[in-house]
């Protein structure tokens, strides 16, 4: 039951991100296009939903196999002959997805800020203004790790 909820969670998260990119992206990049939001509704949203589901299923399969993808059949439990001492192993921290996501948000924030300011200088209107607002939200998330409360309304 938990596996299904984790797969559904990945599907909804990736689908929402792809939908938002397809819905708001054309508004920012081509504000004169009147059918821009249809990209998110008809193409990127459903595609992201399917790709997120496939990614979730793949993660669950790897989790069931032991996390490394080799599975229990390839792991060896036979005793081995003594060998020479190995070089010391440097412990590495596991991948911190929050740090990666915050770094990505900072990069997106920089892109949107540059795009928005350039658009405002050229008097592009709502697309440029929305790019500036979304860059502020991305910077806020990059610094604090959460979305501002005024943006969640």
Helices and strands as residue ranges (DSSP letters): H 2-29, H 38-38, I 39-44, H 45-64, H 97-121, H 126-144, G 149-151
